[in-house]
Amino acid sequence: MKVLVVNAGSSSLKYQLFDTEKEAVLAKGICERIGIDGRIEHRKGENGEKLKKDIPMPDHSVATKIVVDYLTDPETGVIKSMDEIEAVGHRIVSGGPYFFESVLITDEVMEKLNLCVPFAPLHTPAHLMGIRGCMAVMPKTPQVLVFDTAFHTTIPPKAGTFPISKDIREKYSIRRYGAHGTSHRFVANEMIKILAETKGMKKEDTKIVTCHIGNGASISAVKGGVCLDTSMGFTPLAGIEMGTRCGSIDPSVVTYIMKNEGWTPDQMDDYMNHKCGFLGVTGGFSSDSRDLEKAIAENDPEHKDDAVLATSIMAYQVQKYIGSYAAAMNGLDAVVFTAGMGENNPELRDRACSNMEYFGIEIDKKLNAVSHHQPNIVKLSTDNSKVAVYLIPTNEEYMIASDTEAIVKAL
């Protein structure tokens, strides 16, 4: 089945066209600056030549039409017509209290998805624009929603319940929803296969910590292939320090700042989501770990100290989650690093895995140092390490395509 996977942002639309039978990416790309001016980057296959072009994109419907044109064009395309696209799968950050698994889009589903906006206010409005754009261009093509929160619906009440009053909790559906679940599910499944091959372990016996660390970051405890806990909470703001997000902090800090600065809830929300994390700790220097690592490596007199502090905070928090999740699972078989920083920042992995002798974690520092910007699974731990440590490139798009295919075939 040929499945178009779409991940829409407020001014962007990432896409991949899958052939699920061949497990192959036929084409991929991104439309950027939608509503501003417009630009597309497109390539055939997984690693084909990247084509770039500025094209007016006033909205997501026009962007989707341009994507279909590129996919069907005799020179840039990989299919003869849009009729070959048998289904569309959409990545959705949060299903809130309404969606617990992937689902076919219907009018009722769209109504419920609108109710999910408060649970991922930075993401869901963009998803809705992307969905409407695809439905306008491909009205007869089955479309499926795949939720990042679905993997986390197995979290037990003791881990998913915030200790606030029951009436408020139930009135506003407040609980731990998590995020990045599609990625955590993919890398956990890959790690389970590795543990079966290398240690003869059964899926139900595995205890894995998956670290999805990018500009947004979350860590999950996966026991027996099932999510037991995750670092993000009611929204994707909680957990460890991120590029511009503060992660979990003392709640009193929020009210203290609001009172002293005279900020509204929206201003405080904007501050915690867009002006904290790496960006905030470094005094506005950068939210990009590459800039921070460069400042450290080059001994930048202006930014090094702040960069060291920001990166040390993240590594320390990753270590704490690994330790706490090992306690929650009563053991630890493997730690997985994935996503932008998890896959491509050796310094982060080195810091996070240092001084972990209690857990028997030992990585090959030389191998770790050269393991970045490559598509392969890499075993980072030494043979003496009691806990396996792996770099596993995530493939959320494959999981979305797989779920979409299963739902559409069942129609």
DRENDO-1510 file (C-alpha; in Angstrom, 1 decimal, always signed):
<recs>
REC; n; res; u; v; w
REC; 1; MET; +0.0; +0.0; +0.0 .
REC; 2; LYS; +1.2; +3.5; -0.8 .
REC; 3; VAL; +0.7; +5.7; +2.2 .
REC; 4; LEU; +1.4; +9.4; +2.5 .
REC; 5; VAL; +2.5; +10.3; +6.0 .
REC; 6; VAL; +2.0; +14.0; +7.0 .
REC; 7; ASN; +3.3; +15.9; +10.0 .
REC; 8; ALA; +2.0; +19.4; +9.9 .
REC; 9; GLY; +3.3; +22.4; +11.8 .
REC; 10; SER; +1.8; +25.9; +12.0 .
REC; 11; SER; +3.9; +27.0; +8.9 .
REC; 12; SER; +5.3; +23.7; +7.7 .
REC; 13; LEU; +4.2; +20.3; +6.3 .
REC; 14; LYS; +6.6; +17.4; +6.4 .
REC; 15; TYR; +5.8; +14.4; +4.3 .
REC; 16; GLN; +6.9; +10.9; +3.3 .
REC; 17; LEU; +5.4; +8.6; +0.8 .
REC; 18; PHE; +5.8; +4.9; +1.8 .
REC; 19; ASP; +5.4; +1.7; +0.0 .
REC; 20; THR; +4.5; -0.4; +3.0 .
REC; 21; GLU; +4.8; -3.8; +1.1 .
REC; 22; LYS; +8.4; -3.0; +0.3 .
REC; 23; GLU; +9.0; -1.1; +3.5 .
REC; 24; ALA; +10.5; +1.7; +1.4 .
REC; 25; VAL; +10.4; +5.5; +1.3 .
REC; 26; LEU; +9.5; +6.5; -2.2 .
REC; 27; ALA; +9.8; +10.2; -1.6 .
REC; 28; LYS; +10.1; +12.7; +1.2 .
REC; 29; GLY; +10.3; +16.4; +1.9 .
REC; 30; ILE; +9.0; +19.5; +3.7 .
REC; 31; CYS; +7.0; +22.5; +2.8 .
REC; 32; GLU; +8.1; +25.5; +4.9 .
REC; 33; ARG; +7.1; +29.1; +5.4 .
REC; 34; ILE; +3.4; +28.3; +4.6 .
REC; 35; GLY; +1.4; +31.5; +4.9 .
REC; 36; ILE; +4.5; +33.6; +4.5 .
REC; 37; ASP; +5.9; +33.0; +1.1 .
REC; 38; GLY; +6.6; +29.2; +0.7 .
REC; 39; ARG; +9.4; +26.8; +0.0 .
REC; 40; ILE; +9.6; +23.1; -0.7 .
REC; 41; GLU; +12.4; +20.7; -0.3 .
REC; 42; HIS; +11.8; +17.4; -2.0 .
REC; 43; ARG; +13.8; +14.3; -2.8 .
REC; 44; LYS; +13.1; +10.9; -4.3 .
REC; 45; GLY; +13.7; +7.9; -2.1 .
REC; 46; GLU; +15.4; +8.0; +1.3 .
REC; 47; ASN; +18.6; +9.7; +0.2 .
REC; 48; GLY; +18.0; +11.1; -3.3 .
REC; 49; GLU; +19.1; +14.5; -4.5 .
REC; 50; LYS; +17.4; +17.3; -2.6 .
REC; 51; LEU; +15.4; +19.7; -4.8 .
REC; 52; LYS; +14.6; +23.1; -3.4 .
REC; 53; LYS; +12.2; +25.7; -4.8 .
REC; 54; ASP; +10.4; +28.8; -3.6 .
REC; 55; ILE; +6.7; +28.5; -4.3 .
REC; 56; PRO; +3.8; +30.7; -2.9 .
REC; 57; MET; +1.9; +28.7; -0.3 .
REC; 58; PRO; -0.8; +30.8; +1.3 .
REC; 59; ASP; -2.2; +27.8; +3.2 .
REC; 60; HIS; -1.9; +24.1; +3.9 .
REC; 61; SER; -4.3; +23.2; +1.1 .
REC; 62; VAL; -2.0; +24.8; -1.4 .
REC; 63; ALA; +1.0; +23.2; +0.2 .
REC; 64; THR; -0.6; +19.7; +0.0 .
REC; 65; LYS; -1.5; +20.3; -3.7 .
REC; 66; ILE; +2.1; +21.2; -4.4 .
REC; 67; VAL; +3.3; +18.0; -2.6 .
REC; 68; VAL; +1.0; +15.9; -4.8 .
REC; 69; ASP; +2.2; +17.7; -7.9 .
REC; 70; TYR; +5.8; +16.9; -6.9 .
REC; 71; LEU; +5.0; +13.3; -6.2 .
REC; 72; THR; +3.3; +12.9; -9.6 .
REC; 73; ASP; +5.5; +15.1; -11.8 .
REC; 74; PRO; +7.4; +13.1; -14.5 .
REC; 75; GLU; +10.8; +14.5; -13.3 .
REC; 76; THR; +10.4; +14.8; -9.5 .
REC; 77; GLY; +7.6; +12.2; -9.0 .
REC; 78; VAL; +7.5; +8.6; -8.0 .
REC; 79; ILE; +3.8; +7.8; -8.9 .
REC; 80; LYS; +1.8; +8.5; -12.0 .
REC; 81; SER; -1.2; +10.1; -10.3 .
REC; 82; MET; -2.6; +10.9; -6.9 .
REC; 83; ASP; -5.0; +7.9; -7.2 .
REC; 84; GLU; -2.0; +5.7; -6.3 .
REC; 85; ILE; -2.0; +7.3; -2.8 .
REC; 86; GLU; -4.2; +4.8; -1.1 .
REC; 87; ALA; -4.2; +6.4; +2.4 .
REC; 88; VAL; -2.9; +9.3; +4.4 .
REC; 89; GLY; -1.6; +9.1; +7.9 .
REC; 90; HIS; -1.3; +12.1; +10.1 .
REC; 91; ARG; +0.9; +12.5; +13.2 .
REC; 92; ILE; -1.0; +14.0; +16.1 .
REC; 93; VAL; +0.8; +15.1; +19.3 .
REC; 94; SER; -2.1; +14.6; +21.7 .
REC; 95; GLY; -5.3; +12.7; +21.7 .
REC; 96; GLY; -6.2; +14.1; +25.2 .
REC; 97; PRO; -8.8; +12.1; +27.0 .
REC; 98; TYR; -10.6; +11.3; +23.7 .
REC; 99; PHE; -8.3; +9.0; +21.7 .
REC; 100; PHE; -6.4; +6.0; +22.9 .
REC; 101; GLU; -5.4; +4.4; +19.6 .
REC; 102; SER; -5.0; +5.3; +15.9 .
REC; 103; VAL; -8.3; +6.1; +14.3 .
REC; 104; LEU; -9.9; +6.7; +10.8 .
REC; 105; ILE; -11.0; +10.3; +10.3 .
REC; 106; THR; -14.7; +10.9; +10.4 .
REC; 107; ASP; -16.8; +14.0; +11.1 .
REC; 108; GLU; -17.2; +12.9; +14.7 .
REC; 109; VAL; -13.4; +12.3; +15.0 .
REC; 110; MET; -12.7; +15.8; +13.7 .
REC; 111; GLU; -15.1; +17.3; +16.3 .
REC; 112; LYS; -13.3; +15.5; +19.1 .
REC; 113; LEU; -9.9; +16.5; +17.7 .
REC; 114; ASN; -10.9; +20.1; +18.1 .
REC; 115; LEU; -11.4; +19.4; +21.8 .
REC; 116; CYS; -7.8; +18.2; +22.1 .
REC; 117; VAL; -6.3; +21.7; +21.4 .
REC; 118; PRO; -5.8; +22.6; +25.1 .
REC; 119; PHE; -3.7; +19.4; +25.6 .
REC; 120; ALA; -1.2; +20.4; +23.0 .
REC; 121; PRO; -1.9; +24.1; +22.2 .
REC; 122; LEU; +1.3; +24.6; +20.2 .
REC; 123; HIS; +0.7; +21.6; +17.9 .
REC; 124; THR; -3.0; +20.6; +17.5 .
REC; 125; PRO; -4.1; +23.7; +15.6 .
REC; 126; ALA; -1.3; +23.1; +13.1 .
REC; 127; HIS; -2.4; +19.4; +12.8 .
REC; 128; LEU; -5.9; +20.5; +12.1 .
REC; 129; MET; -4.7; +22.8; +9.3 .
REC; 130; GLY; -2.7; +20.0; +7.7 .
REC; 131; ILE; -5.6; +17.5; +7.9 .
REC; 132; ARG; -8.0; +20.0; +6.3 .
REC; 133; GLY; -5.4; +20.7; +3.6 .
REC; 134; CYS; -5.1; +17.0; +2.8 .
REC; 135; MET; -8.9; +16.4; +2.9 .
REC; 136; ALA; -9.4; +19.3; +0.4 .
REC; 137; VAL; -6.9; +17.9; -2.1 .
REC; 138; MET; -7.7; +14.2; -1.5 .
REC; 139; PRO; -11.4; +14.1; -0.4 .
REC; 140; LYS; -12.0; +10.4; -1.2 .
REC; 141; THR; -8.7; +9.1; +0.2 .
REC; 142; PRO; -9.0; +7.4; +3.6 .
REC; 143; GLN; -7.1; +9.4; +6.3 .
REC; 144; VAL; -5.9; +8.2; +9.7 .
REC; 145; LEU; -4.8; +9.9; +12.9 .
REC; 146; VAL; -1.9; +8.4; +14.8 .
REC; 147; PHE; -1.5; +9.8; +18.3 .
REC; 148; ASP; +1.8; +10.3; +20.1 .
REC; 149; THR; -0.1; +9.9; +23.4 .
REC; 150; ALA; -1.6; +6.5; +22.5 .
REC; 151; PHE; +1.6; +4.6; +23.6 .
REC; 152; HIS; +1.3; +6.2; +27.0 .
REC; 153; THR; -2.3; +5.2; +27.8 .
REC; 154; THR; -1.0; +2.1; +29.6 .
REC; 155; ILE; +0.6; +4.2; +32.3 .
REC; 156; PRO; -1.0; +3.1; +35.6 .
REC; 157; PRO; -2.9; +5.6; +37.8 .
REC; 158; LYS; -0.1; +5.8; +40.4 .
REC; 159; ALA; +2.2; +7.2; +37.7 .
REC; 160; GLY; -0.4; +9.1; +35.6 .
REC; 161; THR; -2.4; +10.8; +38.3 .
REC; 162; PHE; -1.4; +14.3; +39.6 .
REC; 163; PRO; -2.1; +14.7; +43.3 .
REC; 164; ILE; -4.5; +17.5; +43.0 .
REC; 165; SER; -8.2; +17.5; +44.1 .
REC; 166; LYS; -10.4; +14.9; +42.4 .
REC; 167; ASP; -13.1; +17.3; +41.4 .
REC; 168; ILE; -10.7; +19.6; +39.4 .
REC; 169; ARG; -8.8; +16.6; +38.0 .
REC; 170; GLU; -11.9; +15.0; +36.6 .
REC; 171; LYS; -13.6; +18.3; +35.5 .
REC; 172; TYR; -10.6; +19.2; +33.3 .
REC; 173; SER; -9.3; +15.7; +32.4 .
REC; 174; ILE; -6.0; +16.4; +34.0 .
REC; 175; ARG; -3.5; +13.5; +34.0 .
REC; 176; ARG; -0.2; +12.5; +32.5 .
REC; 177; TYR; -0.6; +12.2; +28.7 .
REC; 178; GLY; +3.0; +12.2; +27.6 .
REC; 179; ALA; +4.3; +12.8; +24.1 .
REC; 180; HIS; +6.6; +11.3; +21.4 .
REC; 181; GLY; +4.9; +8.0; +22.0 .
REC; 182; THR; +5.2; +6.9; +18.4 .
REC; 183; SER; +8.9; +7.3; +18.6 .
REC; 184; HIS; +9.2; +5.6; +22.0 .
REC; 185; ARG; +7.1; +2.7; +20.6 .
REC; 186; PHE; +9.3; +2.3; +17.5 .
REC; 187; VAL; +12.7; +2.3; +19.3 .
REC; 188; ALA; +11.4; +0.2; +22.2 .
REC; 189; ASN; +10.2; -2.5; +19.7 .
REC; 190; GLU; +13.6; -2.4; +17.9 .
REC; 191; MET; +15.4; -2.8; +21.3 .
REC; 192; ILE; +13.2; -5.7; +22.2 .
REC; 193; LYS; +14.2; -7.4; +19.0 .
REC; 194; ILE; +17.9; -6.8; +19.8 .
REC; 195; LEU; +17.5; -8.2; +23.4 .
REC; 196; ALA; +15.8; -11.3; +21.9 .
REC; 197; GLU; +18.7; -11.8; +19.5 .
REC; 198; THR; +21.6; -11.0; +21.8 .
REC; 199; LYS; +20.3; -12.3; +25.2 .
REC; 200; GLY; +17.5; -14.6; +24.3 .
REC; 201; MET; +15.1; -12.4; +26.3 .
REC; 202; LYS; +11.3; -12.6; +25.9 .
REC; 203; LYS; +9.4; -9.4; +25.3 .
REC; 204; GLU; +7.5; -9.6; +28.5 .
REC; 205; ASP; +10.7; -9.7; +30.5 .
REC; 206; THR; +12.4; -6.7; +29.0 .
REC; 207; LYS; +13.0; -3.4; +31.0 .
REC; 208; ILE; +14.0; -0.5; +28.8 .
REC; 209; VAL; +14.5; +3.3; +29.2 .
REC; 210; THR; +14.0; +5.1; +25.9 .
REC; 211; CYS; +15.4; +8.6; +25.6 .
REC; 212; HIS; +13.8; +10.7; +22.8 .
REC; 213; ILE; +16.0; +13.8; +23.0 .
REC; 214; GLY; +15.6; +16.6; +20.4 .
REC; 215; ASN; +14.6; +20.2; +20.7 .
REC; 216; GLY; +11.6; +18.7; +22.6 .
REC; 217; ALA; +12.6; +15.8; +24.8 .
REC; 218; SER; +11.0; +13.0; +26.8 .
REC; 219; ILE; +12.1; +9.8; +28.5 .
REC; 220; SER; +9.9; +6.7; +29.0 .
REC; 221; ALA; +10.0; +3.5; +31.0 .
REC; 222; VAL; +9.0; +0.5; +28.9 .
REC; 223; LYS; +8.4; -2.8; +30.7 .
REC; 224; GLY; +7.5; -5.8; +28.6 .
REC; 225; GLY; +6.9; -3.6; +25.6 .
REC; 226; VAL; +4.3; -1.5; +27.6 .
REC; 227; CYS; +4.8; +2.1; +28.7 .
REC; 228; LEU; +5.0; +2.3; +32.5 .
REC; 229; ASP; +5.8; +6.0; +32.9 .
REC; 230; THR; +7.0; +9.0; +30.8 .
REC; 231; SER; +8.6; +12.3; +31.6 .
REC; 232; MET; +6.2; +14.6; +29.8 .
REC; 233; GLY; +2.9; +15.3; +31.5 .
REC; 234; PHE; -0.4; +17.1; +30.9 .
REC; 235; THR; +1.3; +18.9; +28.0 .
REC; 236; PRO; +4.7; +18.5; +26.3 .
REC; 237; LEU; +6.1; +21.2; +28.6 .
REC; 238; ALA; +7.0; +18.8; +31.5 .
REC; 239; GLY; +10.0; +16.6; +32.0 .
REC; 240; ILE; +13.6; +17.5; +31.3 .
REC; 241; GLU; +15.1; +20.7; +30.1 .
REC; 242; MET; +14.6; +21.3; +26.3 .
REC; 243; GLY; +15.6; +23.7; +23.6 .
REC; 244; THR; +13.3; +26.5; +24.7 .
REC; 245; ARG; +11.1; +24.7; +27.3 .
REC; 246; CYS; +11.9; +24.7; +31.0 .
REC; 247; GLY; +10.6; +21.2; +31.7 .
REC; 248; SER; +9.4; +20.3; +35.2 .
REC; 249; ILE; +10.0; +23.1; +37.8 .
REC; 250; ASP; +8.6; +24.0; +41.2 .
REC; 251; PRO; +5.0; +25.1; +40.6 .
REC; 252; SER; +5.5; +28.0; +43.0 .
REC; 253; VAL; +8.1; +29.4; +40.6 .
REC; 254; VAL; +5.3; +30.0; +38.1 .
REC; 255; THR; +3.0; +31.9; +40.5 .
REC; 256; TYR; +6.0; +33.8; +41.9 .
REC; 257; ILE; +7.1; +35.1; +38.5 .
REC; 258; MET; +3.5; +35.9; +37.5 .
REC; 259; LYS; +2.9; +38.0; +40.6 .
REC; 260; ASN; +6.2; +39.9; +40.4 .
REC; 261; GLU; +6.1; +40.5; +36.6 .
REC; 262; GLY; +2.4; +41.0; +36.4 .
REC; 263; TRP; +2.1; +38.4; +33.7 .
REC; 264; THR; -1.1; +36.8; +32.4 .
REC; 265; PRO; -1.4; +33.0; +32.2 .
REC; 266; ASP; -0.8; +33.2; +28.4 .
REC; 267; GLN; +2.4; +35.3; +28.9 .
REC; 268; MET; +3.7; +32.8; +31.5 .
REC; 269; ASP; +2.8; +29.9; +29.2 .
REC; 270; ASP; +4.7; +31.6; +26.3 .
REC; 271; TYR; +7.7; +32.2; +28.6 .
REC; 272; MET; +8.0; +28.6; +29.8 .
REC; 273; ASN; +7.5; +27.2; +26.3 .
REC; 274; HIS; +9.6; +29.6; +24.2 .
REC; 275; LYS; +12.1; +31.5; +26.4 .
REC; 276; CYS; +13.5; +28.9; +28.8 .
REC; 277; GLY; +15.5; +25.7; +28.5 .
REC; 278; PHE; +18.9; +26.0; +26.7 .
REC; 279; LEU; +17.8; +29.4; +25.4 .
REC; 280; GLY; +17.0; +30.7; +28.8 .
REC; 281; VAL; +19.9; +29.2; +30.7 .
REC; 282; THR; +22.4; +30.6; +28.2 .
REC; 283; GLY; +21.0; +34.1; +28.5 .
REC; 284; GLY; +19.4; +34.0; +25.1 .
REC; 285; PHE; +22.6; +32.7; +23.3 .
REC; 286; SER; +21.0; +29.7; +21.6 .
REC; 287; SER; +18.4; +26.9; +21.9 .
REC; 288; ASP; +20.5; +24.6; +19.6 .
REC; 289; SER; +22.7; +22.1; +21.3 .
REC; 290; ARG; +25.1; +22.3; +18.4 .
REC; 291; ASP; +25.8; +26.0; +19.2 .
REC; 292; LEU; +26.3; +25.1; +22.9 .
REC; 293; GLU; +28.7; +22.2; +22.1 .
REC; 294; LYS; +30.7; +24.5; +19.8 .
REC; 295; ALA; +31.0; +27.2; +22.5 .
REC; 296; ILE; +32.3; +24.5; +24.9 .
REC; 297; ALA; +34.7; +23.0; +22.4 .
REC; 298; GLU; +36.1; +26.3; +21.2 .
REC; 299; ASN; +36.3; +27.7; +24.8 .
REC; 300; ASP; +34.1; +30.6; +23.9 .
REC; 301; PRO; +34.9; +33.2; +26.6 .
REC; 302; GLU; +31.4; +34.8; +26.4 .
REC; 303; HIS; +29.2; +31.7; +26.2 .
REC; 304; LYS; +31.1; +28.6; +27.4 .
REC; 305; ASP; +30.1; +28.7; +31.1 .
REC; 306; ASP; +26.5; +29.1; +30.3 .
REC; 307; ALA; +26.7; +26.4; +27.7 .
REC; 308; VAL; +28.4; +24.0; +30.2 .
REC; 309; LEU; +25.6; +24.7; +32.7 .
REC; 310; ALA; +22.8; +24.2; +30.2 .
REC; 311; THR; +24.2; +20.9; +28.8 .
REC; 312; SER; +25.0; +19.6; +32.3 .
REC; 313; ILE; +21.5; +20.3; +33.5 .
REC; 314; MET; +20.1; +18.1; +30.7 .
REC; 315; ALA; +22.5; +15.3; +31.2 .
REC; 316; TYR; +22.0; +15.3; +34.9 .
REC; 317; GLN; +18.2; +15.1; +34.4 .
REC; 318; VAL; +18.5; +12.3; +31.9 .
REC; 319; GLN; +20.6; +10.3; +34.5 .
REC; 320; LYS; +17.9; +10.9; +37.2 .
REC; 321; TYR; +15.2; +9.6; +34.9 .
REC; 322; ILE; +17.2; +6.5; +34.0 .
REC; 323; GLY; +17.7; +5.9; +37.7 .
REC; 324; SER; +14.1; +6.5; +38.8 .
REC; 325; TYR; +12.7; +4.4; +36.0 .
REC; 326; ALA; +15.1; +1.5; +36.8 .
REC; 327; ALA; +13.6; +1.6; +40.3 .
REC; 328; ALA; +10.1; +1.7; +38.9 .
REC; 329; MET; +10.7; -1.3; +36.7 .
REC; 330; ASN; +12.8; -3.1; +39.4 .
REC; 331; GLY; +15.6; -3.5; +36.9 .
REC; 332; LEU; +17.1; -2.2; +33.7 .
REC; 333; ASP; +18.2; -4.2; +30.6 .
REC; 334; ALA; +18.8; -1.4; +28.1 .
REC; 335; VAL; +18.9; +2.4; +27.5 .
REC; 336; VAL; +18.1; +3.8; +24.1 .
REC; 337; PHE; +19.0; +7.2; +22.7 .
REC; 338; THR; +17.1; +8.6; +19.7 .
REC; 339; ALA; +15.9; +11.8; +18.0 .
REC; 340; GLY; +17.9; +14.8; +17.0 .
REC; 341; MET; +20.2; +15.1; +20.0 .
REC; 342; GLY; +19.9; +11.5; +21.1 .
REC; 343; GLU; +21.2; +10.3; +17.7 .
REC; 344; ASN; +23.6; +13.1; +16.8 .
REC; 345; ASN; +25.1; +14.6; +20.1 .
REC; 346; PRO; +27.8; +12.2; +21.4 .
REC; 347; GLU; +28.7; +14.6; +24.1 .
REC; 348; LEU; +25.2; +14.4; +25.6 .
REC; 349; ARG; +25.3; +10.6; +25.6 .
REC; 350; ASP; +28.7; +10.6; +27.1 .
REC; 351; ARG; +27.6; +12.9; +29.9 .
REC; 352; ALA; +24.4; +11.0; +30.6 .
REC; 353; CYS; +26.2; +7.6; +30.8 .
REC; 354; SER; +29.1; +8.8; +32.9 .
REC; 355; ASN; +29.2; +8.0; +36.6 .
REC; 356; MET; +26.6; +5.3; +36.2 .
REC; 357; GLU; +28.7; +2.4; +37.6 .
REC; 358; TYR; +26.0; +1.5; +40.1 .
REC; 359; PHE; +23.8; +0.4; +37.2 .
REC; 360; GLY; +26.7; -1.3; +35.4 .
REC; 361; ILE; +26.5; +1.2; +32.5 .
REC; 362; GLU; +29.7; +1.4; +30.4 .
REC; 363; ILE; +29.9; +2.9; +26.9 .
REC; 364; ASP; +32.6; +2.7; +24.3 .
REC; 365; LYS; +33.7; +6.4; +24.4 .
REC; 366; LYS; +35.6; +6.2; +21.1 .
REC; 367; LEU; +32.7; +4.6; +19.3 .
REC; 368; ASN; +30.2; +7.0; +20.9 .
REC; 369; ALA; +32.3; +10.0; +19.8 .
REC; 370; VAL; +32.0; +9.0; +16.1 .
REC; 371; SER; +28.4; +7.8; +16.1 .
REC; 372; HIS; +26.3; +10.6; +14.7 .
REC; 373; HIS; +24.5; +11.6; +11.5 .
REC; 374; GLN; +24.2; +8.0; +10.3 .
REC; 375; PRO; +21.1; +5.8; +9.7 .
REC; 376; ASN; +22.3; +2.7; +11.4 .
REC; 377; ILE; +21.6; +1.1; +14.8 .
REC; 378; VAL; +24.8; +1.4; +16.9 .
REC; 379; LYS; +25.6; -0.6; +20.1 .
REC; 380; LEU; +27.3; +2.0; +22.3 .
REC; 381; SER; +27.9; -0.1; +25.4 .
REC; 382; THR; +31.0; -2.3; +25.9 .
REC; 383; ASP; +30.8; -6.0; +26.3 .
REC; 384; ASN; +31.4; -5.5; +30.1 .
REC; 385; SER; +28.4; -3.3; +30.5 .
REC; 386; LYS; +25.6; -4.9; +32.4 .
REC; 387; VAL; +23.1; -2.6; +30.7 .
REC; 388; ALA; +23.0; -2.4; +26.9 .
REC; 389; VAL; +23.2; +1.1; +25.6 .
REC; 390; TYR; +22.1; +1.7; +22.0 .
REC; 391; LEU; +21.7; +4.5; +19.5 .
REC; 392; ILE; +18.5; +3.7; +17.5 .
REC; 393; PRO; +17.4; +6.2; +14.8 .
REC; 394; THR; +13.7; +6.8; +15.3 .
REC; 395; ASN; +11.2; +6.2; +12.5 .
REC; 396; GLU; +7.9; +7.7; +13.6 .
REC; 397; GLU; +6.8; +7.9; +9.9 .
REC; 398; TYR; +7.1; +4.1; +9.5 .
REC; 399; MET; +4.9; +3.5; +12.6 .
REC; 400; ILE; +2.3; +6.0; +11.3 .
REC; 401; ALA; +2.3; +4.3; +7.9 .
REC; 402; SER; +2.0; +0.9; +9.5 .
REC; 403; ASP; -0.9; +1.9; +11.7 .
REC; 404; THR; -2.6; +3.6; +8.7 .
REC; 405; GLU; -2.3; +0.6; +6.5 .
REC; 406; ALA; -3.7; -1.7; +9.2 .
REC; 407; ILE; -6.8; +0.5; +9.7 .
REC; 408; VAL; -7.5; +1.1; +6.0 .
REC; 409; LYS; -7.1; -2.6; +5.1 .
REC; 410; ALA; -9.6; -3.4; +7.8 .
REC; 411; LEU; -12.3; -1.2; +6.2 .
</recs>
